[in-house]
Amino acid sequence: MSRANQRPEQADRPEDGASGPSGLMDLLGVAAVLLEADGRIDMWSPQAEELFGYTRSEAVGQYAAPLLLHPEHRDAAIVQFAELMETGRGWAGAFPVRHKDGSTRVVEFRNMRLTDSLGDHYALGLATDRSTLRQVERQVALSTRLITQAPIGLAILDTDLRYVVVNPALASIHGVSEADHVGRSFREVLPGPSFPDAEFAMRKVLETGVPVLGRRVVGRTPADPDHDRAWTVSLYRLEDHHGQVLGIANVVVDVTERYRAARKADRAQERLRLVANGSARIGTTLEVERTARELADVVVPDLADMVAVDLLDSVLQTGRTDVGEGPALFRALAVKTAYPTDAAEGIVMPGRLTTYHADHPAAHCIRTRRPLLITHLQGGDLTRIAADSEAARLFAQAGIHTDMAVPLIAREQVIGVMGLARARNPLPFDEDDLTLACELASCAALSIDNAVLHQHIRSAAETLQRSLLPQLSPSHPGLEVAALYRPAQTFSEVGGDWYDVIPLDNDRTALTVGDVMGSGIPAATAMGRLRTATSTLADLGLGPARILTHLDKITRSLEPYFATCVYAIYDPHHCRLRVASAGHLPPVLVRSGKPPELLDLPTGIPLGVGGVPFEDTTIELNPGDQLLLYTDGLVETRNDPIDERLEDLLHLLAPPYQSAEETCERLLRRLRDPSGHDDVALLFAHAEPMPAACGSGRRPRSDKSAGSSA
């Protein structure tokens, strides 16, 4: 080949010199063979030696057909060679070739006619092993399919971090078309403030060759410019077979849902902390104003920038919630702001009486018994949440942008309203915030109401006893449930016994009975806090041991009170009961056709002692089985040994079975001490069949596992 023929190829090279060789040609091992017009081998490349087995000295000068072909293939090859030399039309395809060792190999050929300066013709054959070629083709096809069809984002960037290849998934993630990626740098495609660190990581990978795996990046792209999204990004350096750096491979997986779920879980933990904190800090005394201030202290600044707690004046005066005709009259109990602000002047100060216009959130809560959430305050909304026009002006000046009002509901009565707002905190209130505010308000409302009732001691005793009877649902999946509570016969001995039946998700039911040690209104108040906390914690899907762990922390803040409690969760679809005890008397289990027995549970320590983890025990509770939870007022007397009393209890629960309500009445009538010195709580559950819930004939099984104290 003349030097003139080389110039165009050289003209395409970069001005700073030729680039490095590609490893693809070496991978294919392309051999070159030059034949004269009569079929003799004139040139023989080193790759030909490797492919065919013959050395240059063994091949050059020999006729190609007898050297390389089996006899049965020679005629066809000679015809193709003659046509090539005559017409100049190239030929490509696979042909069986005889290797020097006698084996047959299929070789992929590209044959072409060459003409020198004298007009003489030669045949140039380029050949490679067909199996090697097919393997490379499959790898290329697989790589192409992986890139274009993969549901995760894939891209290749060159050493300048400019996109070379982008698959449709990554184009969709970025909100930028594939064509608009190619040739642009990483930062041109993603200029947002969240991506400089990712660019730095790419350059580090290029420099060191150390890959980055599963790095989380959170930011916004044109695909979703209004919301944060999350991705895991993996980076690794691309090199050819000679070790020359080609660029960066970028693998992007959208994990936004997982990221949001984690954030939601974090917020749930924060809500749990606030609920536990509120349960411990709210209602430490039976003073109405102080309880309202404790509620405000818990809410600000963790939930709101400012809060106001108002109580119906009729509740303070008469203990009644009936506001009569006309607007309700409120007495302000507590106001708190997270920082000094003129907006406080627009809030009714503690001790003052006021009425609100009909559209005010407080009036709405009293009228509907439902909370009100205003995510974004606009225009006339400020006038709506303010007591008057001057207050609206102060709120606007302070930058209040979101508001919610939550009714204080105690014993199913609306006794007041808590109003919350944000100004400096830029995040609007959402439904989760509203749920948390309702939980705290529920806890505070009971404490405030207890304080009011304490001021009206005789009516307080009657109302308190009624409040200890939770409203049971008429039906529970897979269970017939009955419960009884009997207060002590003297007001001074009213104690802290309680029971609750709490519906959970997936048709499960939580059953709990507890007893705050002590008597009188303080013990009953502590019980109310624990029962409220128990109900709140039950909605979080925790196991019995973890429920007791949180209740223990709450009880420790109620010193000097202690409490015993047994908490169980029944799953009717698997016929399993998970139960844990905190120093409580053992439940009684009556299996169908068998004598009653006391459940052998880890006794645990009473709530409020702390330092020892609780344990879950799982047992089978099949249709026809019965479970009794009770407090010590049922079996303890001043004179009889407790073991004998428990034997009496088991005897009374022996078959034949009566209805749940009849069983509770019979136990109370036959066992309770006639003096009635202690209150009694009974909770009786009878397992009933559910469609396809449980198989029959299974052997009872009991498993114990340590409950987490986290």
DASULHU-V945786 format. One record per backbone hydrogen bond with DSSP energy under -0.5 kcal/mol. CO is the residue of the C=O (numbers start at 1). NH is the residue of the N-H. If there is no record, write none. Layout:
# DASULHU-V945786
CO;NH / CO;NH
This chain:
# DASULHU-V945786
2;5 / 2;6 / 3;6 / 3;7 / 4;7 / 4;8 / 6;10 / 7;11 / 8;12 / 9;12 / 10;13 / 14;17 / 22;26 / 23;27 / 24;28 / 25;29 / 25;30 / 28;129 / 31;127 / 32;45 / 33;35 / 33;125 / 34;42 / 34;43 / 35;123 / 36;39 / 39;64 / 40;36 / 41;61 / 43;34 / 45;48 / 45;49 / 46;50 / 47;51 / 48;52 / 48;53 / 49;53 / 52;100 / 55;59 / 56;60 / 59;62 / 62;41 / 63;67 / 64;68 / 65;69 / 68;98 / 70;73 / 70;74 / 71;74 / 71;75 / 73;77 / 74;78 / 75;79 / 76;80 / 77;81 / 78;82 / 79;83 / 80;84 / 81;85 / 82;86 / 83;87 / 83;88 / 84;88 / 91;111 / 93;109 / 95;107 / 97;99 / 97;105 / 99;102 / 103;99 / 105;97 / 105;107 / 106;130 / 107;95 / 107;109 / 108;128 / 109;93 / 110;126 / 111;91 / 112;124 / 114;122 / 116;119 / 120;116 / 122;114 / 122;124 / 123;35 / 123;125 / 124;112 / 124;126 / 125;33 / 125;127 / 126;110 / 127;31 / 128;108 / 129;133 / 130;134 / 131;135 / 132;136 / 133;137 / 134;138 / 135;139 / 136;140 / 137;141 / 138;142 / 139;143 / 140;144 / 141;145 / 142;146 / 143;147 / 144;148 / 145;149 / 146;150 / 153;252 / 154;167 / 155;250 / 156;164 / 156;165 / 157;248 / 158;161 / 161;186 / 162;158 / 163;183 / 165;156 / 167;171 / 168;172 / 169;173 / 170;174 / 171;175 / 171;176 / 174;222 / 174;223 / 177;181 / 178;181 / 178;182 / 181;184 / 184;163 / 185;189 / 186;190 / 192;195 / 195;199 / 196;200 / 197;201 / 198;202 / 199;203 / 200;204 / 201;205 / 202;206 / 203;207 / 204;208 / 205;209 / 209;211 / 212;235 / 215;233 / 217;231 / 219;229 / 221;224 / 222;225 / 224;227 / 229;219 / 230;255 / 231;217 / 231;233 / 232;253 / 233;215 / 234;251 / 235;212 / 236;249 / 238;246 / 238;247 / 240;243 / 244;240 / 247;238 / 248;157 / 249;236 / 250;155 / 251;234 / 252;153 / 253;232 / 253;255 / 255;259 / 256;260 / 257;261 / 258;262 / 259;263 / 260;264 / 261;265 / 262;266 / 263;267 / 264;268 / 265;269 / 266;270 / 267;271 / 268;272 / 269;273 / 270;274 / 271;275 / 272;276 / 273;277 / 274;278 / 275;279 / 276;280 / 277;281 / 278;282 / 281;284 / 286;288 / 287;291 / 288;292 / 289;293 / 290;294 / 291;295 / 292;296 / 293;297 / 294;298 / 295;299 / 296;300 / 299;303 / 299;304 / 304;301 / 305;338 / 306;421 / 307;336 / 308;310 / 308;419 / 309;333 / 309;334 / 310;417 / 311;331 / 312;315 / 312;316 / 313;317 / 314;318 / 314;319 / 314;320 / 315;319 / 321;323 / 328;330 / 328;356 / 329;313 / 330;354 / 331;311 / 332;351 / 334;309 / 336;307 / 341;344 / 342;345 / 343;346 / 344;347 / 346;387 / 349;352 / 352;332 / 354;330 / 357;360 / 360;364 / 361;365 / 362;366 / 363;367 / 364;368 / 365;369 / 372;405 / 373;375 / 374;403 / 378;381 / 379;382 / 380;384 / 381;385 / 382;386 / 388;392 / 389;393 / 390;394 / 391;395 / 392;396 / 393;397 / 394;398 / 395;399 / 395;400 / 396;399 / 401;377 / 402;422 / 403;374 / 404;420 / 405;372 / 406;418 / 407;409 / 408;410 / 408;415 / 408;416 / 410;413 / 413;410 / 413;415 / 415;312 / 416;408 / 417;310 / 418;406 / 419;308 / 420;404 / 421;305 / 421;306 / 422;401 / 422;402 / 424;426 / 430;434 / 431;435 / 432;436 / 433;437 / 434;438 / 435;439 / 436;440 / 437;441 / 438;442 / 439;443 / 440;444 / 441;445 / 442;446 / 443;447 / 444;448 / 445;449 / 446;450 / 447;451 / 448;452 / 449;453 / 450;454 / 451;455 / 452;455 / 452;456 / 453;456 / 456;460 / 457;461 / 458;462 / 459;463 / 460;464 / 461;465 / 462;466 / 463;467 / 464;468 / 466;469 / 468;470 / 470;472 / 476;479 / 478;688 / 479;476 / 479;481 / 480;686 / 482;684 / 484;682 / 486;680 / 490;493 / 491;494 / 494;520 / 496;516 / 498;514 / 500;512 / 501;503 / 502;510 / 505;508 / 508;504 / 509;570 / 510;502 / 511;568 / 512;500 / 513;566 / 514;498 / 515;517 / 515;564 / 516;496 / 519;523 / 520;524 / 521;525 / 522;526 / 523;527 / 524;528 / 525;529 / 526;530 / 527;531 / 528;532 / 529;533 / 530;534 / 531;535 / 532;536 / 533;537 / 534;538 / 535;539 / 537;540 / 537;542 / 538;541 / 543;547 / 544;548 / 545;549 / 546;550 / 547;551 / 548;552 / 549;553 / 550;554 / 551;555 / 552;556 / 553;557 / 554;557 / 555;558 / 556;559 / 558;561 / 562;517 / 563;607 / 564;515 / 565;582 / 566;513 / 567;580 / 568;511 / 569;578 / 570;509 / 570;572 / 571;574 / 571;575 / 571;576 / 575;621 / 576;571 / 577;579 / 577;619 / 578;569 / 579;617 / 580;567 / 582;565 / 587;599 / 588;628 / 589;591 / 589;597 / 590;626 / 591;594 / 597;589 / 599;601 / 602;581 / 603;583 / 603;584 / 606;609 / 606;610 / 607;563 / 614;707 / 616;705 / 617;579 / 617;619 / 618;703 / 619;577 / 622;625 / 625;687 / 626;590 / 627;685 / 628;588 / 629;683 / 631;634 / 632;635 / 632;636 / 633;673 / 641;645 / 642;646 / 643;647 / 644;648 / 645;649 / 646;650 / 647;651 / 648;652 / 649;653 / 651;654 / 659;663 / 660;664 / 661;665 / 662;666 / 663;667 / 664;668 / 665;669 / 666;670 / 667;671 / 668;672 / 673;676 / 676;489 / 680;486 / 681;631 / 682;484 / 683;629 / 684;482 / 685;627 / 685;687 / 686;480 / 687;624 / 690;693 / 701;620 / 703;618 / 705;616
